[in-house]
Amino acid sequence: MVATARELAEQQGWDAVTTRRLAERIEYSQPVLYSHFRGKREIIGAVALEGATEMATALRAAASAAEGPRARVTAVARSYLDFAERNPAVYDALFRLDGGLAFAHEDTPQPLKDGFAALLESLGEVAGDGVDPGLFTETFWAALHGLATLTRARRLPPEDTERRVKLLVDRLPTV
């Protein structure tokens, strides 16, 4: 069900994801679908949780393939932006749409915590003396989110993405 919802959202956008269309695609009755999800909000949340797990895996793989703190941050930034570009519906489920999930809260679901931890693992080591690693990671993440969102909305030219990543990483404290 989650894979079908995600596929439909990636192909036609989240407006196309309705319980009726989803039930038709997976050949379930709507009552059976409602026994798994109470509505679209929970479907979005399920796609977001799956996406958070995938994003964390991609970020960790990128970091592990790079040598040195600055190279890891660059690899993680590229991986984040690549994930956002390749999975726009999932990215929207994670960060733009209401999936009923709590962020930065004690009851935040583990996949979301893990996604943030994947960023923190590389960014925390370059935060600088006297800087809270979590706060630094949140700020860097906000910059990446802005780049992803503005590029996707065609407010920033995509051909300059690599230069933006370099500019952002080059401003980090010397490590």
Biotite code that builds the C-alpha atoms (Angstrom):
import biotite.structure as struc

atoms = struc.array([
    struc.Atom([0.000, 0.000, 0.000], chain_id="A", res_id=1, res_name="MET", atom_name="CA", element="C"),
    struc.Atom([2.713, 2.473, 0.950], chain_id="A", res_id=2, res_name="VAL", atom_name="CA", element="C"),
    struc.Atom([4.705, 1.701, -2.183], chain_id="A", res_id=3, res_name="ALA", atom_name="CA", element="C"),
    struc.Atom([1.612, 2.189, -4.329], chain_id="A", res_id=4, res_name="THR", atom_name="CA", element="C"),
    struc.Atom([0.778, 5.495, -2.646], chain_id="A", res_id=5, res_name="ALA", atom_name="CA", element="C"),
    struc.Atom([4.330, 6.646, -3.138], chain_id="A", res_id=6, res_name="ARG", atom_name="CA", element="C"),
    struc.Atom([4.362, 5.588, -6.782], chain_id="A", res_id=7, res_name="GLU", atom_name="CA", element="C"),
    struc.Atom([1.080, 7.393, -7.445], chain_id="A", res_id=8, res_name="LEU", atom_name="CA", element="C"),
    struc.Atom([2.329, 10.538, -5.702], chain_id="A", res_id=9, res_name="ALA", atom_name="CA", element="C"),
    struc.Atom([5.626, 10.489, -7.616], chain_id="A", res_id=10, res_name="GLU", atom_name="CA", element="C"),
    struc.Atom([3.801, 10.030, -10.936], chain_id="A", res_id=11, res_name="GLN", atom_name="CA", element="C"),
    struc.Atom([0.838, 12.359, -10.484], chain_id="A", res_id=12, res_name="GLN", atom_name="CA", element="C"),
    struc.Atom([1.385, 14.379, -7.307], chain_id="A", res_id=13, res_name="GLY", atom_name="CA", element="C"),
    struc.Atom([-0.137, 14.092, -3.868], chain_id="A", res_id=14, res_name="TRP", atom_name="CA", element="C"),
    struc.Atom([-3.496, 15.479, -5.034], chain_id="A", res_id=15, res_name="ASP", atom_name="CA", element="C"),
    struc.Atom([-3.915, 12.260, -7.035], chain_id="A", res_id=16, res_name="ALA", atom_name="CA", element="C"),
    struc.Atom([-3.488, 10.114, -3.926], chain_id="A", res_id=17, res_name="VAL", atom_name="CA", element="C"),
    struc.Atom([-6.973, 9.473, -2.638], chain_id="A", res_id=18, res_name="THR", atom_name="CA", element="C"),
    struc.Atom([-8.190, 6.498, -0.678], chain_id="A", res_id=19, res_name="THR", atom_name="CA", element="C"),
    struc.Atom([-10.490, 5.623, -3.580], chain_id="A", res_id=20, res_name="ARG", atom_name="CA", element="C"),
    struc.Atom([-7.704, 5.643, -6.181], chain_id="A", res_id=21, res_name="ARG", atom_name="CA", element="C"),
    struc.Atom([-5.334, 3.823, -3.856], chain_id="A", res_id=22, res_name="LEU", atom_name="CA", element="C"),
    struc.Atom([-7.947, 1.144, -3.128], chain_id="A", res_id=23, res_name="ALA", atom_name="CA", element="C"),
    struc.Atom([-8.532, 0.693, -6.861], chain_id="A", res_id=24, res_name="GLU", atom_name="CA", element="C"),
    struc.Atom([-4.811, 0.397, -7.596], chain_id="A", res_id=25, res_name="ARG", atom_name="CA", element="C"),
    struc.Atom([-4.142, -2.221, -4.936], chain_id="A", res_id=26, res_name="ILE", atom_name="CA", element="C"),
    struc.Atom([-7.482, -3.944, -5.534], chain_id="A", res_id=27, res_name="GLU", atom_name="CA", element="C"),
    struc.Atom([-8.727, -3.535, -1.985], chain_id="A", res_id=28, res_name="TYR", atom_name="CA", element="C"),
    struc.Atom([-12.054, -2.188, -0.940], chain_id="A", res_id=29, res_name="SER", atom_name="CA", element="C"),
    struc.Atom([-11.983, 1.207, 0.730], chain_id="A", res_id=30, res_name="GLN", atom_name="CA", element="C"),
    struc.Atom([-13.081, -0.306, 4.077], chain_id="A", res_id=31, res_name="PRO", atom_name="CA", element="C"),
    struc.Atom([-10.076, -2.667, 3.963], chain_id="A", res_id=32, res_name="VAL", atom_name="CA", element="C"),
    struc.Atom([-7.794, 0.276, 3.172], chain_id="A", res_id=33, res_name="LEU", atom_name="CA", element="C"),
    struc.Atom([-9.300, 2.195, 6.092], chain_id="A", res_id=34, res_name="TYR", atom_name="CA", element="C"),
    struc.Atom([-8.456, -0.720, 8.374], chain_id="A", res_id=35, res_name="SER", atom_name="CA", element="C"),
    struc.Atom([-4.771, 0.076, 7.640], chain_id="A", res_id=36, res_name="HIS", atom_name="CA", element="C"),
    struc.Atom([-4.934, 3.879, 7.327], chain_id="A", res_id=37, res_name="PHE", atom_name="CA", element="C"),
    struc.Atom([-7.591, 6.221, 8.632], chain_id="A", res_id=38, res_name="ARG", atom_name="CA", element="C"),
    struc.Atom([-7.035, 8.557, 5.727], chain_id="A", res_id=39, res_name="GLY", atom_name="CA", element="C"),
    struc.Atom([-4.636, 10.365, 3.489], chain_id="A", res_id=40, res_name="LYS", atom_name="CA", element="C"),
    struc.Atom([-2.778, 11.975, 6.391], chain_id="A", res_id=41, res_name="ARG", atom_name="CA", element="C"),
    struc.Atom([-1.693, 8.560, 7.700], chain_id="A", res_id=42, res_name="GLU", atom_name="CA", element="C"),
    struc.Atom([-0.729, 7.455, 4.191], chain_id="A", res_id=43, res_name="ILE", atom_name="CA", element="C"),
    struc.Atom([1.485, 10.535, 3.864], chain_id="A", res_id=44, res_name="ILE", atom_name="CA", element="C"),
    struc.Atom([2.979, 9.747, 7.272], chain_id="A", res_id=45, res_name="GLY", atom_name="CA", element="C"),
    struc.Atom([3.753, 6.160, 6.255], chain_id="A", res_id=46, res_name="ALA", atom_name="CA", element="C"),
    struc.Atom([5.479, 7.356, 3.063], chain_id="A", res_id=47, res_name="VAL", atom_name="CA", element="C"),
    struc.Atom([7.429, 9.902, 5.122], chain_id="A", res_id=48, res_name="ALA", atom_name="CA", element="C"),
    struc.Atom([8.659, 7.260, 7.574], chain_id="A", res_id=49, res_name="LEU", atom_name="CA", element="C"),
    struc.Atom([9.757, 4.978, 4.755], chain_id="A", res_id=50, res_name="GLU", atom_name="CA", element="C"),
    struc.Atom([11.449, 7.931, 3.060], chain_id="A", res_id=51, res_name="GLY", atom_name="CA", element="C"),
    struc.Atom([13.249, 8.963, 6.247], chain_id="A", res_id=52, res_name="ALA", atom_name="CA", element="C"),
    struc.Atom([14.749, 5.500, 6.489], chain_id="A", res_id=53, res_name="THR", atom_name="CA", element="C"),
    struc.Atom([15.880, 5.636, 2.860], chain_id="A", res_id=54, res_name="GLU", atom_name="CA", element="C"),
    struc.Atom([17.309, 9.121, 3.279], chain_id="A", res_id=55, res_name="MET", atom_name="CA", element="C"),
    struc.Atom([19.256, 8.122, 6.393], chain_id="A", res_id=56, res_name="ALA", atom_name="CA", element="C"),
    struc.Atom([20.700, 5.146, 4.536], chain_id="A", res_id=57, res_name="THR", atom_name="CA", element="C"),
    struc.Atom([21.717, 7.335, 1.588], chain_id="A", res_id=58, res_name="ALA", atom_name="CA", element="C"),
    struc.Atom([23.297, 9.974, 3.837], chain_id="A", res_id=59, res_name="LEU", atom_name="CA", element="C"),
    struc.Atom([25.291, 7.389, 5.785], chain_id="A", res_id=60, res_name="ARG", atom_name="CA", element="C"),
    struc.Atom([26.460, 5.688, 2.598], chain_id="A", res_id=61, res_name="ALA", atom_name="CA", element="C"),
    struc.Atom([27.630, 9.015, 1.195], chain_id="A", res_id=62, res_name="ALA", atom_name="CA", element="C"),
    struc.Atom([29.447, 9.877, 4.426], chain_id="A", res_id=63, res_name="ALA", atom_name="CA", element="C"),
    struc.Atom([31.144, 6.500, 4.671], chain_id="A", res_id=64, res_name="SER", atom_name="CA", element="C"),
    struc.Atom([32.494, 6.797, 1.123], chain_id="A", res_id=65, res_name="ALA", atom_name="CA", element="C"),
    struc.Atom([34.214, 10.128, 1.860], chain_id="A", res_id=66, res_name="ALA", atom_name="CA", element="C"),
    struc.Atom([37.470, 10.692, 3.698], chain_id="A", res_id=67, res_name="GLU", atom_name="CA", element="C"),
    struc.Atom([37.853, 13.560, 6.120], chain_id="A", res_id=68, res_name="GLY", atom_name="CA", element="C"),
    struc.Atom([35.252, 15.722, 7.867], chain_id="A", res_id=69, res_name="PRO", atom_name="CA", element="C"),
    struc.Atom([34.846, 18.348, 5.134], chain_id="A", res_id=70, res_name="ARG", atom_name="CA", element="C"),
    struc.Atom([34.574, 15.700, 2.411], chain_id="A", res_id=71, res_name="ALA", atom_name="CA", element="C"),
    struc.Atom([31.931, 13.870, 4.487], chain_id="A", res_id=72, res_name="ARG", atom_name="CA", element="C"),
    struc.Atom([29.876, 17.040, 4.879], chain_id="A", res_id=73, res_name="VAL", atom_name="CA", element="C"),
    struc.Atom([30.108, 17.722, 1.152], chain_id="A", res_id=74, res_name="THR", atom_name="CA", element="C"),
    struc.Atom([29.063, 14.144, 0.339], chain_id="A", res_id=75, res_name="ALA", atom_name="CA", element="C"),
    struc.Atom([26.164, 14.314, 2.789], chain_id="A", res_id=76, res_name="VAL", atom_name="CA", element="C"),
    struc.Atom([24.982, 17.649, 1.368], chain_id="A", res_id=77, res_name="ALA", atom_name="CA", element="C"),
    struc.Atom([25.093, 16.297, -2.178], chain_id="A", res_id=78, res_name="ARG", atom_name="CA", element="C"),
    struc.Atom([23.292, 13.133, -1.117], chain_id="A", res_id=79, res_name="SER", atom_name="CA", element="C"),
    struc.Atom([20.563, 15.112, 0.648], chain_id="A", res_id=80, res_name="TYR", atom_name="CA", element="C"),
    struc.Atom([19.964, 17.343, -2.372], chain_id="A", res_id=81, res_name="LEU", atom_name="CA", element="C"),
    struc.Atom([20.046, 14.356, -4.711], chain_id="A", res_id=82, res_name="ASP", atom_name="CA", element="C"),
    struc.Atom([17.488, 12.509, -2.584], chain_id="A", res_id=83, res_name="PHE", atom_name="CA", element="C"),
    struc.Atom([15.193, 15.550, -2.614], chain_id="A", res_id=84, res_name="ALA", atom_name="CA", element="C"),
    struc.Atom([15.494, 15.872, -6.388], chain_id="A", res_id=85, res_name="GLU", atom_name="CA", element="C"),
    struc.Atom([14.982, 12.175, -7.158], chain_id="A", res_id=86, res_name="ARG", atom_name="CA", element="C"),
    struc.Atom([12.086, 11.693, -4.695], chain_id="A", res_id=87, res_name="ASN", atom_name="CA", element="C"),
    struc.Atom([9.983, 14.868, -4.741], chain_id="A", res_id=88, res_name="PRO", atom_name="CA", element="C"),
    struc.Atom([6.789, 13.261, -3.436], chain_id="A", res_id=89, res_name="ALA", atom_name="CA", element="C"),
    struc.Atom([8.640, 11.530, -0.613], chain_id="A", res_id=90, res_name="VAL", atom_name="CA", element="C"),
    struc.Atom([10.467, 14.753, 0.209], chain_id="A", res_id=91, res_name="TYR", atom_name="CA", element="C"),
    struc.Atom([7.115, 16.550, 0.332], chain_id="A", res_id=92, res_name="ASP", atom_name="CA", element="C"),
    struc.Atom([5.708, 13.851, 2.606], chain_id="A", res_id=93, res_name="ALA", atom_name="CA", element="C"),
    struc.Atom([8.685, 14.294, 4.905], chain_id="A", res_id=94, res_name="LEU", atom_name="CA", element="C"),
    struc.Atom([8.935, 18.063, 5.047], chain_id="A", res_id=95, res_name="PHE", atom_name="CA", element="C"),
    struc.Atom([6.010, 19.841, 3.417], chain_id="A", res_id=96, res_name="ARG", atom_name="CA", element="C"),
    struc.Atom([2.810, 17.884, 3.943], chain_id="A", res_id=97, res_name="LEU", atom_name="CA", element="C"),
    struc.Atom([1.026, 16.996, 7.159], chain_id="A", res_id=98, res_name="ASP", atom_name="CA", element="C"),
    struc.Atom([1.597, 13.328, 7.797], chain_id="A", res_id=99, res_name="GLY", atom_name="CA", element="C"),
    struc.Atom([0.689, 13.633, 11.457], chain_id="A", res_id=100, res_name="GLY", atom_name="CA", element="C"),
    struc.Atom([4.274, 13.052, 12.554], chain_id="A", res_id=101, res_name="LEU", atom_name="CA", element="C"),
    struc.Atom([6.002, 14.924, 15.357], chain_id="A", res_id=102, res_name="ALA", atom_name="CA", element="C"),
    struc.Atom([9.445, 16.361, 14.648], chain_id="A", res_id=103, res_name="PHE", atom_name="CA", element="C"),
    struc.Atom([11.937, 17.399, 17.333], chain_id="A", res_id=104, res_name="ALA", atom_name="CA", element="C"),
    struc.Atom([9.745, 16.028, 20.079], chain_id="A", res_id=105, res_name="HIS", atom_name="CA", element="C"),
    struc.Atom([9.993, 13.168, 22.550], chain_id="A", res_id=106, res_name="GLU", atom_name="CA", element="C"),
    struc.Atom([7.441, 11.130, 20.571], chain_id="A", res_id=107, res_name="ASP", atom_name="CA", element="C"),
    struc.Atom([9.140, 11.666, 17.224], chain_id="A", res_id=108, res_name="THR", atom_name="CA", element="C"),
    struc.Atom([9.075, 8.352, 15.346], chain_id="A", res_id=109, res_name="PRO", atom_name="CA", element="C"),
    struc.Atom([12.431, 6.563, 15.235], chain_id="A", res_id=110, res_name="GLN", atom_name="CA", element="C"),
    struc.Atom([12.893, 6.807, 11.436], chain_id="A", res_id=111, res_name="PRO", atom_name="CA", element="C"),
    struc.Atom([12.719, 10.608, 11.678], chain_id="A", res_id=112, res_name="LEU", atom_name="CA", element="C"),
    struc.Atom([15.173, 10.620, 14.586], chain_id="A", res_id=113, res_name="LYS", atom_name="CA", element="C"),
    struc.Atom([17.446, 8.371, 12.579], chain_id="A", res_id=114, res_name="ASP", atom_name="CA", element="C"),
    struc.Atom([17.300, 10.696, 9.572], chain_id="A", res_id=115, res_name="GLY", atom_name="CA", element="C"),
    struc.Atom([18.425, 13.594, 11.731], chain_id="A", res_id=116, res_name="PHE", atom_name="CA", element="C"),
    struc.Atom([21.090, 11.430, 13.370], chain_id="A", res_id=117, res_name="ALA", atom_name="CA", element="C"),
    struc.Atom([22.489, 10.628, 9.919], chain_id="A", res_id=118, res_name="ALA", atom_name="CA", element="C"),
    struc.Atom([23.051, 14.361, 9.401], chain_id="A", res_id=119, res_name="LEU", atom_name="CA", element="C"),
    struc.Atom([24.366, 14.913, 12.919], chain_id="A", res_id=120, res_name="LEU", atom_name="CA", element="C"),
    struc.Atom([26.982, 12.170, 12.577], chain_id="A", res_id=121, res_name="GLU", atom_name="CA", element="C"),
    struc.Atom([28.835, 14.130, 9.890], chain_id="A", res_id=122, res_name="SER", atom_name="CA", element="C"),
    struc.Atom([27.888, 17.684, 10.767], chain_id="A", res_id=123, res_name="LEU", atom_name="CA", element="C"),
    struc.Atom([28.493, 17.434, 14.496], chain_id="A", res_id=124, res_name="GLY", atom_name="CA", element="C"),
    struc.Atom([32.195, 16.910, 13.954], chain_id="A", res_id=125, res_name="GLU", atom_name="CA", element="C"),
    struc.Atom([32.532, 20.219, 12.062], chain_id="A", res_id=126, res_name="VAL", atom_name="CA", element="C"),
    struc.Atom([30.304, 22.416, 14.214], chain_id="A", res_id=127, res_name="ALA", atom_name="CA", element="C"),
    struc.Atom([33.244, 24.213, 15.785], chain_id="A", res_id=128, res_name="GLY", atom_name="CA", element="C"),
    struc.Atom([34.328, 24.873, 19.332], chain_id="A", res_id=129, res_name="ASP", atom_name="CA", element="C"),
    struc.Atom([31.598, 26.017, 21.657], chain_id="A", res_id=130, res_name="GLY", atom_name="CA", element="C"),
    struc.Atom([28.828, 25.335, 19.119], chain_id="A", res_id=131, res_name="VAL", atom_name="CA", element="C"),
    struc.Atom([26.052, 22.917, 19.988], chain_id="A", res_id=132, res_name="ASP", atom_name="CA", element="C"),
    struc.Atom([26.311, 20.124, 17.378], chain_id="A", res_id=133, res_name="PRO", atom_name="CA", element="C"),
    struc.Atom([22.535, 19.600, 17.284], chain_id="A", res_id=134, res_name="GLY", atom_name="CA", element="C"),
    struc.Atom([21.811, 23.274, 16.734], chain_id="A", res_id=135, res_name="LEU", atom_name="CA", element="C"),
    struc.Atom([24.502, 23.463, 14.070], chain_id="A", res_id=136, res_name="PHE", atom_name="CA", element="C"),
    struc.Atom([23.016, 20.417, 12.322], chain_id="A", res_id=137, res_name="THR", atom_name="CA", element="C"),
    struc.Atom([19.534, 21.955, 12.399], chain_id="A", res_id=138, res_name="GLU", atom_name="CA", element="C"),
    struc.Atom([20.893, 25.143, 10.829], chain_id="A", res_id=139, res_name="THR", atom_name="CA", element="C"),
    struc.Atom([22.844, 23.317, 8.127], chain_id="A", res_id=140, res_name="PHE", atom_name="CA", element="C"),
    struc.Atom([19.814, 21.116, 7.443], chain_id="A", res_id=141, res_name="TRP", atom_name="CA", element="C"),
    struc.Atom([17.672, 24.251, 7.072], chain_id="A", res_id=142, res_name="ALA", atom_name="CA", element="C"),
    struc.Atom([20.136, 25.548, 4.483], chain_id="A", res_id=143, res_name="ALA", atom_name="CA", element="C"),
    struc.Atom([19.996, 22.257, 2.563], chain_id="A", res_id=144, res_name="LEU", atom_name="CA", element="C"),
    struc.Atom([16.203, 22.234, 2.753], chain_id="A", res_id=145, res_name="HIS", atom_name="CA", element="C"),
    struc.Atom([16.099, 25.781, 1.407], chain_id="A", res_id=146, res_name="GLY", atom_name="CA", element="C"),
    struc.Atom([18.403, 24.857, -1.468], chain_id="A", res_id=147, res_name="LEU", atom_name="CA", element="C"),
    struc.Atom([16.333, 21.766, -2.279], chain_id="A", res_id=148, res_name="ALA", atom_name="CA", element="C"),
    struc.Atom([13.022, 23.597, -2.103], chain_id="A", res_id=149, res_name="THR", atom_name="CA", element="C"),
    struc.Atom([14.087, 26.716, -3.992], chain_id="A", res_id=150, res_name="LEU", atom_name="CA", element="C"),
    struc.Atom([15.819, 24.718, -6.724], chain_id="A", res_id=151, res_name="THR", atom_name="CA", element="C"),
    struc.Atom([12.786, 22.493, -7.191], chain_id="A", res_id=152, res_name="ARG", atom_name="CA", element="C"),
    struc.Atom([10.530, 25.550, -7.397], chain_id="A", res_id=153, res_name="ALA", atom_name="CA", element="C"),
    struc.Atom([12.852, 26.975, -10.084], chain_id="A", res_id=154, res_name="ARG", atom_name="CA", element="C"),
    struc.Atom([13.711, 29.937, -7.869], chain_id="A", res_id=155, res_name="ARG", atom_name="CA", element="C"),
    struc.Atom([17.380, 28.896, -8.055], chain_id="A", res_id=156, res_name="LEU", atom_name="CA", element="C"),
    struc.Atom([18.998, 27.592, -11.236], chain_id="A", res_id=157, res_name="PRO", atom_name="CA", element="C"),
    struc.Atom([19.823, 23.879, -10.817], chain_id="A", res_id=158, res_name="PRO", atom_name="CA", element="C"),
    struc.Atom([23.099, 24.186, -12.708], chain_id="A", res_id=159, res_name="GLU", atom_name="CA", element="C"),
    struc.Atom([24.560, 26.150, -9.776], chain_id="A", res_id=160, res_name="ASP", atom_name="CA", element="C"),
    struc.Atom([23.763, 23.525, -7.126], chain_id="A", res_id=161, res_name="THR", atom_name="CA", element="C"),
    struc.Atom([27.328, 22.261, -6.887], chain_id="A", res_id=162, res_name="GLU", atom_name="CA", element="C"),
    struc.Atom([28.658, 25.806, -6.460], chain_id="A", res_id=163, res_name="ARG", atom_name="CA", element="C"),
    struc.Atom([26.126, 26.427, -3.687], chain_id="A", res_id=164, res_name="ARG", atom_name="CA", element="C"),
    struc.Atom([27.176, 23.259, -1.847], chain_id="A", res_id=165, res_name="VAL", atom_name="CA", element="C"),
    struc.Atom([30.825, 24.247, -2.137], chain_id="A", res_id=166, res_name="LYS", atom_name="CA", element="C"),
    struc.Atom([30.069, 27.753, -0.861], chain_id="A", res_id=167, res_name="LEU", atom_name="CA", element="C"),
    struc.Atom([28.136, 26.366, 2.103], chain_id="A", res_id=168, res_name="LEU", atom_name="CA", element="C"),
    struc.Atom([30.790, 23.795, 3.029], chain_id="A", res_id=169, res_name="VAL", atom_name="CA", element="C"),
    struc.Atom([33.663, 26.239, 2.521], chain_id="A", res_id=170, res_name="ASP", atom_name="CA", element="C"),
    struc.Atom([32.150, 28.466, 5.225], chain_id="A", res_id=171, res_name="ARG", atom_name="CA", element="C"),
    struc.Atom([32.495, 25.785, 7.862], chain_id="A", res_id=172, res_name="LEU", atom_name="CA", element="C"),
    struc.Atom([35.057, 26.275, 10.608], chain_id="A", res_id=173, res_name="PRO", atom_name="CA", element="C"),
    struc.Atom([38.442, 24.836, 9.727], chain_id="A", res_id=174, res_name="THR", atom_name="CA", element="C"),
    struc.Atom([38.597, 21.179, 10.752], chain_id="A", res_id=175, res_name="VAL", atom_name="CA", element="C"),
])
